[in-house]
Amino acid sequence: IEGWVMVQNPLVSVIIPTHNRSKLLKRAVDSVIGQDYANIEIIIIDDHSVDNTVCVVNEIQRQTPSLRFFQLQEKYGANAARNYGISCASGIYICGLDDDDEFHPERVSRLVEACRDDYAFVFSGYLHIQNNRSTTIIHKQKYFYLDDILGINLIGNQVLAMREKIVAV
C-alpha cells in the first residue's frame, strides 16, 4: 500500500498506574519484563502514593534502567494517571496494565500480532483469581462494537491500541 510502512517489532508502551499498592507493583512489572516480546517500554505513573511505592520503583529501576517513572503531585485517580502515561509514551502501541494484575508471558506478542489497522483495539480473555479460586473469562464474541460495551464494559482497560488512535479521542 502506497505511503504505508510496516514496522517490524514496533515499540509497545505498557502503562501501569499505581496508588498505594507497592506490595503488588513488582509482580505486575515483572510480568512485563518477562514478556517474549522484546520491544517494550514500561511507564509507571504513581498517583500520589503515600506508601513505599517510590522505594519499590527505585529498586526495580536498578535492574531495569529503561523503566520510566512519573509521580503525580496530587491524587487524580487511575484514569488521569493512565492518560498522563499515554502522554509520556513513545510507543506505536499502548497497552494498559493495572498494578494488581499481571500479564501472561506471551500477551504482548499475541496482541501485537492480532492488531489490525481497522480495529480500534485488541484484547483477550483473562484469568480472574480471587480467594485462591480462578475463573477463566473467555469472550464468546470475536468482535465487539461500541453498542456492545456502552452499558457494561465487558472488555476492561487492559487492551492494546495504536497510540495515535487513543490520542485522537
N, C-alpha and C positions, 0 to 999 in steps of 0.2 A: 504494500500500500504506500503510495507516494506520500512523503512527509512524515511517515510513521516509523519509529525506530524501536525495535525490540531490545530491551535492556536485559542482559544476562545477569541473573542473580541480583536483582535490584535491592537497594537498601530498604530494610524494614525498620521503622521506629516503633519500639514497644513502649507504650506509655503506662506507667504504674503510679496512680495516685495513692497517697497513703496519709493516714491520720491516726496517730497513737496505736499503731499496730506493729511496733518494732519486732515483736516476737514472731510475727508471721511473715514479715517482709523478706527476710533472707531466703526462705523457701521459695517464694514467688520469683525472686531474682535468679536463684539457682536454676529454676526450671527454664528460664530464658537462656541462661549461659549454656545449658545442656542441650540446646536445640541442635538438630542435624543440619540446620540452615545457618551458614556462617555469617552472612552479611546483615547483622542486626546491630542497631544502636539501642541501648536501654536508657530510658529517661524516667527518673523518679521525681515526682512532684510531691513535696511534703506540704500538706495543707495545715500548716501551723501546729505541728505536734508538740506536746509538752512532755512526752516520754523520752526515751533514749534513742529515738529514730536517727538523729544526726550521728551518734556514735556507731550505730549499726551500719549506716550507709558509708561512713568513713572507713570502717573495717572492710566492707565489700569492695570499695574503691581501691584499696591497697592491692587486691587481687585482680580487679577488673578496672584498670585506669580509664578505659573508654566510657565507662558508665557516666552519665550526665545527671547531676543532682541540682534541683532548684527548690528553694524554700519560699513559701508564700508568707508574707508578713502578718496576715490576718487569716482567720478561718473563713474560707469561702464555700466550702463543700466540694464533694467529689467531681461534680460536673464542671465546675470552674477550674479545678485542678487539671482535669483531662483537657479542657480547652487550652489552658496555659501550656501544657505539654505538647499539644498539637502545634501551637505557635512556635515552639522551640525545636520541633522535629526537622530533621534533614532528609528523612526517608521518602522514597516514592510512595511507599505504603505505610499506613498507620495501623497498628494492632493494639488493642487495649488489653490490660491485664489488671485485675483488682489485686490488692495486696494480700488478700486472704485466699487467693486461688493459685493454681499452678498449671503450666502447660504440659501436655504430652510431648515427648521429645521430637515428634515429627509434625507438630501442629503448624508451625510457621511454614515449613516447606510444602505441606499439603494445601494450606490456604493460598499461598502464592501460586502454586500450580493450578488451583481451581479458579483463580481470579480471571475475569474477562472484562474487557473494556466496557461492555454494555451492562455490566452488573453494578449496582450501587455499592455492594459489599458482598463478601462471602463469610460463611460461618460454618460451624459444625455442631454435631451433637456433643454432649458432655456427660461426665460422670459426677453426680451430686452425692457427696458424702456428708452425712450428719449423724451424730451419735453412733459412730462406728458402723453405720449401715450405708451401703452405696446403692444408688439408683442410676441406671444409665438412661439418659434422656436422648432419644434419637428422634429427630423430626421426620415424620412420615412424608411431609411435603418436601419436594426438592426445591421448589421456588416459593418465595413469599412475596406478596405485593403489598403496597402501602396499606390498602384496606385491611389486609390480614393482621397487621400489627398495630393499628391505631388504638384499639380498645385495650388490648393486652399485649405487651411486648413478649412474644414467645421466643425471642432470639437472645436478648440481653445486649450488653455493650461491648463484649469481647469479640468483635468482628475484625476483619481485615478489609481495609478500603484504601483507595488511592487518596493520598493526602490532598491533591488538588480538588477532588470531589468534596471532601469534608470541608475544606476552607471555603469553597464556593457557596456552601449553605450556611 
